[in-house]
Amino acid sequence: MDNEILILADPKGNAWAFAHRVYQKLNSNSKRERKYSLGEVEIKKFNDGEIFVKINANTRKKTCYFIHDSSMPPQDWLVSLAQINDALMRSSAGKICNVLPYMKYSRQDRMTEPRTPISASVVANLINLSAYRIITTDLHNPATTSSYKIPFDNLKAYPVIIFYLKEKHSEFLENAVIVAPDVGSAERVKSYAKRLNLNVAIAHKTRKEAGVIGDMNIIGEVEGKNIILVDDMIDTAGTLCKAAGVLKQKGAKKIFACATHGIFSKDAKEKIQASSLDKVFITDSIPQKTQGKIEIISLTNLFAETIFRISHGISVSELFE
């Protein structure tokens, strides 16, 4: 049945719960005209480390949305994605849509020195071979969509995060300032500031060397204010924790941080727990659980609504207007 939409995920992977909630949300929508089903993808490794995949569902002529597990190691994530797309193509899937809540390798979006690859383009070339569409969230550099020859939906998490803050922390917002943890995040914070009607400040940093933060200065009024630090991702949390410490020294009151992707490499979570941050809000673009100061905001409704709109020919951009 070419009218059927098949949601696919690995039941043994961390994205299965996400996919199941998306499936439930899709089927709860009374306006749906198309049938949604949930199917299983098997991803496992041979003894030598090679990856094996199998689609345990009939995909013939169906539009398939494969929801990938962003918590997988980057190499396993990429190889299994390429294999699943190939398997779907060989299984006569009608359309192959890759749902990648966090797009790995997107940070390597330019040549930083001679004789190095643009890894974001390498991934794009691989996906272009078989997929019909990409759905992801908050690309590190939106310009990398130019490497794709297929429809590309780069969703924004800020409406979901803002709604959560308004619902759960309205008193905090009454005396708050939005702060960009570095100059590169200044544009991003405008989306928050505009919708929350708050002023903006910037934490300007210098680096002694790669990965080592030097001095940091705050541009803007933060004394006696609650702070919302905004970024697209948290990796080592070095900049974030440094900014929180400086803001506290400048007389800031409570300090929250919001980001879409919680990568948390090395000892990032331990740094956050020991820092001046009061709470850190991230989404489940990379599957993980609430822990200590770190609180998870789910994007499943956003992805479900996006899939619904795409499958019914409704505008996706209206979600962010």
N, C-alpha and C positions, 0 to 999 in steps of 0.2 A: 504493500500500500504506500504510494508515493506521498500520501498526505500525513504520514506518521513521522513524528519527531522522536528520535531515540537519544536519550541521555546516557552516556557511557562513563564508567570510572572503574578503577581497580578496587574490588571489595576488601582487599587486604592492605590497601594503601591508605594514607592519611586524608585523601581527598574524597573518600567514599561518603563520609558523613555530610560533607559539603554538597556533593552531588545529590544525595538523597533528599536533603532539605530543598534544593533547587527543584527537584522532581515533584516533591509534595506541594511546593508553592505554585508551580505551573498547573498542577491538576486542581488546585483550589480556586483558580481563577474562573469565574462563571462566564466570562466573555470568550473563552477559548473556542475556536472552531476546529482546531486540529488536535489529534490524539498524541499524548506524550507517554512514552514508556521508559523504563529504566533497565539498562543492560550492563552486563559485567565484562570487564576486560581483565585478562590474566597477565600479570607481569611477574616474571621470576628470573632467577639466574641459574645457569649451569654451574657445575663445580669449578670450571675454569674462569668464572666471572662473566662470561658472555650472557647477554640478556635475551630472553625468549618472551614473546608476547602472543596472545591468542584472543580473538574476539568471541566471546561465548554468547552471541546473540545473532539473530538474522538481521543483516543490515541492507539487504538488497533493496535498492531504490529508495531507501529511507534517508532523511536528513539526520546526520549523526553529529551530536555535540559531545566531543570527548573532553572531559574535565580532568586535567592533569594534576598530579601531586607536586606542588611547588616545594615541598620539604625534601624531595629527593636530591642527592648529590647532583651537581650540574651535568656531569658527563652521563650519568644514568638517565637523567631527565631528558636530555637531548636525544640520546640513542633510542630510548623507548618511544619517544614521541615520533621520531622518523619511522620506526618499525610499525607503530600502530597506524599511522597514516597510510603506509604501504599496504598493511593488512586490510584496512578498510577499502582502499582503492581496488585491491584484488578480490574483495568480497562484494563488489558491485554496489557499494554505498552510493546513494544519490548525490549527496553533498557532504563534504567532510569539514566540520567546523571545530577548530581547536580552541578550547576555553582554557586559557593560561593565566590564572589570577595574578601570578608574578612571572614576568618574562625574564628568564635567566639570560645572561650574557648581554643584556641591553645596556649595561654600563660601559662596555667596551665598544663605544660608538664612533671612535675616530682613531687615527694613527697618532699615538702619543710620542712616538719616536720612529726613526727609520727602520724598515724591514720588519714591521709588525703587522698583524692582520687587523681588520675591522671585524671583530667577532660577531657583532650584531648583524652585519651583512651576511656573514657565513650562515647564521641561523636562518635568516630571511630566505636565502637561496635554497636552503634545504626544505623549508616549509612550503615555499612557492611551488615545489614540484608536485605536490599532491593535495594540499588543503584548499578549500574554497573560501574560508573565512577565518579570521583571528578575532578573539575577544580577550582583552587583557585589562589590567588596571594600572593607571599612573606610571606610564613608561618614564624611565629616568630622563630620557631625551625624546620628546614626541617626534622630533625630526626623523628618527630612525624608521618611522612608518613609510618613508619614501622608498625604502628598499623592498617593500612588498608590492606585488602585482595583483593582490587579491583584496577584497574588502577587509578593513581593519577597524575594529571598534576599540579605542583606547578610553575606557571608562574612567570616571573621576570618583574618588572615594569621599571627597570632602562633604557632599550633601549628607551622606550617611553619618559621618563623624559629627558634623554640625548638629544634626537632628538629635543624636545621642547626647551631646553636650547640653543642648537646650532642655532635653527631657530629664537628664540625671543631675546636671550641675548648673542650674539656672542662676543660683545665688552667686556662684563663682564668677559667672560671666558679667555680673552687674558692675564689677570693678576690675576689668581685665584689659590687658594689652596683648596683641599678637606680636610675637618676636620671631624673626627669621634667624636660625642658628648660624647662617653665613650669608654672604652677599648673593650667592647663587640661588638661594631660596626666596629671595625678596619678591619675585613675581608670584610665586606659589602662595605666599601668605595673603596676597590681595584677595584671593577667592574667599578666604576665611573672614578677613577684615570687612569686606563689602557686605557679606551676608550676616555678620554678627554686629555690624556697625561699631567696630572697635578701631582704635588707633594702632599703628604699626611701629615697631622698633627693630633694629638690626644689630646682631652681634657680629662685629667685624673682627676677623682673626688673621694672624700671620702664621706661617709655618717655618719652623727651623729647618725641617727636612721632611721628606715624604712620610706621612703617618704621624708626625710629631708636631703638636700645636704649640705655637709660641705665645705671643701676647694676644689678648682679646679685649676689645673695647665695645661698649654698648652705645649705639646711636639712637637716642630717643629717651623719653621719660618713663622710668619703670619704678621709681621709689613709691612704696605704699600700694603698689598694684599687684593683682594676680596676673600670672604670666601663662600664655599658651605658646609654647615653642612648636613650630610647624615644619615638617620636612616630608620628603617622599618615602624615605627609608631610614632604618636604623641598622647600621652594620656593627661596628665596634663600639658605638655609643660614645666615643671619645669627645667629639665636638659637642654633643648634646649635654654630657655631664659637665664639661668645662663651662659651657654657656650657663648652665643652671647655677654653678658655683659663683660665677661672676655676677649674675643677676641677684643672687642672694646678698652678696657683698654690697650691691648697689641699693639695697633696701626693698627688694621685691618680697611679696608675701608668699602665697602658695604658688608653686610652679608645676604646671601640667605640660606634657609633650604629646603631640599627635603626629602619627606617621601612618602611611598605608602599609608598608612592607617591613615586618620585623625579621630581619635576617639574623641578628644577634650572633655574630661570629666571635670566636675567642671567648673572653670572659665578659662579654657585653652585659649580660643579665646581672652578674655580680656587681659590675660598675654602677648600674642603675640603682640597685638596691642600696648601695652605699653612698649614693649621690644626694644632692639637694633637691632632686626631683620628688614631687609628692605622688604623682601618678603619670603613667605612660600609657596612652591609648593607641593600639594598633589594630589593624583588621586581620581577618583570617585568610588573607591572600596567600600566606604561608601558614599551613595548619599548625596551631599550637594552642595552649590553654592559658587561662588567666593564672598569674603567679605573682604573689607579692604586690609590688607597685604596678605591675604590667597587667593591663585590662584589655580584653579582646572585644572588638566590635565586628559583628558578622556582616559580610557582603553578599550573603546568599540571596536575599531579597532583590538586591540590585542586579545580580546576574540572572536570576529567574525572570525579572521584569524585562531585561534586555533580550533574553532568548524569546520571550513571549512576543515582544514588539517586532523582532526580526522575523519570526515565523508568521506573523500576521500583517506584515507590511506597514508597521507603525513607526514613526520617527523615534530614534534612540536619543538624538541630541536634545529633544524636549525635556528629558530627565534632568538636564543640567542648566536649563534656561531659568 
